[in-house]
Amino acid sequence: MSGDESFNISIEQAKLLGHSLRVRIIKQLLHTPRTAKQVADMLGESGGNVHYHMMKLYDGGLIKMVEEKKVGGVTEKYYLSRSKWFNTIGSGTVDPVLADEFDSSDVTTLILRLDLTNDQKDELHEEFKQLLERWVDKTSMHMTDNVLTISQEFSVGIQIKSTKEKKDTGDNTGV
């Protein structure tokens, strides 16, 4: 599977992506298998913290172990992401921060209705994916001129949703 294809996951698996460090880890494991230590060094994070989050991603099936190497008396485990895009199958709240009930200290909502052809909808979807990827890249390191900058985690959700409701496909004739 190429990294550009969506990998179908459950709501529970999607919840594993509700942490910005895990998203940054996935980014580092897209094309090159890496150990937790290598990822930690690349992200400027502690090895223990990255290892913990990688094990959550591994246990949840979002990354896979692709190689084990014996180096001295240590076994190095190399992991690779299953994809960079995950498609949630099922209904429910994927990220509780994006639920209406969450009382956020800082929220911005942008809502717009457009008349789109299927091709335009697909194009808009691709542009949103590219935008999100750029922001994952921008936030992968919180270092500016060797000075750690303070940041706050935000949840970003983008939906492209038809205004047309699903038709009831059941037979409701009452016979």
C-alpha positions in Angstrom: 0.0 0.0 0.0 1.4 3.4 -0.9 1.3 6.1 1.8 -1.1 8.2 -0.3 -3.9 5.6 -0.1 -6.3 5.7 2.8 -6.0 2.9 5.3 -9.4 2.0 6.8 -9.5 2.0 10.6 -12.0 1.8 13.4 -13.1 4.6 15.7 -10.9 3.2 18.4 -7.9 3.2 16.1 -8.7 6.7 15.0 -8.6 7.8 18.6 -5.0 6.8 18.7 -4.3 9.7 16.3 -5.8 12.2 18.8 -2.3 13.2 20.0 0.0 15.5 17.9 3.1 13.5 18.8 1.6 10.4 17.3 0.8 12.2 14.1 4.4 13.5 13.9 5.7 9.9 14.6 3.5 8.6 11.7 5.1 11.3 9.4 8.6 10.0 10.3 7.7 6.4 9.5 6.1 6.9 6.1 8.8 5.9 3.8 11.8 4.7 5.9 11.6 2.1 8.6 13.0 3.6 11.9 13.5 2.7 15.5 11.9 4.6 18.4 15.3 6.1 19.2 15.8 7.4 15.6 12.3 8.9 15.6 12.9 10.5 19.0 16.2 12.1 17.7 14.5 13.4 14.6 11.6 14.9 16.6 13.8 16.3 19.4 11.7 14.3 21.9 12.7 11.9 24.7 13.2 8.3 23.7 10.9 6.9 26.4 8.1 9.2 25.4 8.4 8.3 21.7 8.7 4.6 22.5 5.5 4.7 24.6 3.5 6.4 21.8 5.0 4.2 19.1 3.9 1.1 21.1 0.3 2.5 21.2 0.4 3.0 17.4 1.8 -0.5 17.0 -0.7 -2.2 19.3 -3.4 -0.3 17.5 -2.3 -1.5 14.1 -1.4 1.9 12.7 2.3 1.1 12.3 4.0 -2.3 11.7 7.3 -3.8 12.7 9.2 -4.5 9.5 12.6 -5.6 10.7 14.6 -6.7 13.8 18.4 -6.3 13.9 20.7 -7.6 16.6 23.3 -4.9 17.4 25.6 -6.1 20.1 23.3 -7.4 22.8 20.4 -5.2 21.8 17.6 -5.9 19.4 16.6 -2.9 17.3 13.1 -2.9 16.0 12.2 -0.9 12.9 8.7 0.3 12.3 6.9 1.7 9.3 3.5 3.5 9.1 0.7 1.7 7.3 -0.3 4.9 5.6 -0.2 8.7 6.0 -4.0 8.9 5.6 -6.5 7.0 7.7 -10.2 6.6 6.9 -12.4 6.0 9.9 -15.1 3.3 9.3 -18.0 3.5 11.7 -19.8 6.3 13.5 -19.0 8.1 16.7 -16.8 10.9 17.8 -13.2 10.3 16.6 -11.7 13.2 18.5 -13.7 14.4 21.6 -12.1 17.8 21.3 -14.0 18.3 18.1 -17.3 17.4 19.7 -19.8 20.3 20.2 -19.8 19.5 24.0 -16.1 20.2 24.4 -15.6 23.5 26.1 -12.4 24.7 24.4 -10.4 27.7 25.6 -9.7 28.7 22.0 -11.8 27.7 19.0 -12.2 29.0 15.4 -14.9 27.6 13.2 -15.0 28.1 9.5 -18.1 27.1 7.7 -18.9 27.5 4.0 -21.4 26.0 1.5 -20.3 25.4 -2.1 -21.8 23.9 -5.2 -19.3 21.3 -6.3 -19.0 18.7 -9.0 -17.6 15.3 -8.0 -14.3 16.3 -9.6 -14.2 19.6 -7.7 -15.0 17.8 -4.4 -12.1 15.4 -5.0 -9.8 18.3 -5.8 -10.9 20.2 -2.7 -10.3 17.0 -0.6 -6.8 16.7 -2.1 -6.0 20.4 -1.4 -7.1 20.0 2.3 -4.9 16.9 2.6 -1.9 18.8 1.2 -2.6 21.7 3.6 -2.7 19.4 6.6 0.5 17.7 5.5 2.3 21.1 5.2 1.2 21.9 8.8 2.3 18.5 10.1 5.7 19.3 8.5 5.8 22.8 10.0 5.0 21.5 13.5 7.3 18.5 13.5 10.0 20.4 15.4 9.2 23.0 18.0 12.7 24.5 17.7 13.4 27.9 16.2 17.1 28.9 16.0 17.9 26.3 18.6 15.4 27.7 21.0 12.5 25.6 22.1 9.2 27.4 21.5 6.1 26.9 23.6 3.2 25.5 21.7 -0.3 24.3 22.5 -2.0 21.3 20.9 -5.0 22.0 18.7 -7.4 19.6 17.0 -8.2 20.3 13.4 -11.1 18.6 11.7 -12.2 19.2 8.1 -15.4 17.7 6.7 -16.7 17.9 3.2 -20.3 16.8 3.7 -23.1 16.7 1.2 -26.3 18.6 2.2 -28.3 15.7 0.7 -29.4 13.2 3.4 -28.9 9.5 2.9 -32.1 7.7 1.7 -33.6 5.1 3.9 -32.8 1.9 2.0 -35.0 -0.4 4.1 -38.4 -1.6 3.1 -40.8 0.4 5.1 -44.0 -0.6 3.4 -45.4 -2.1 6.6 -46.6 -5.2 4.8 
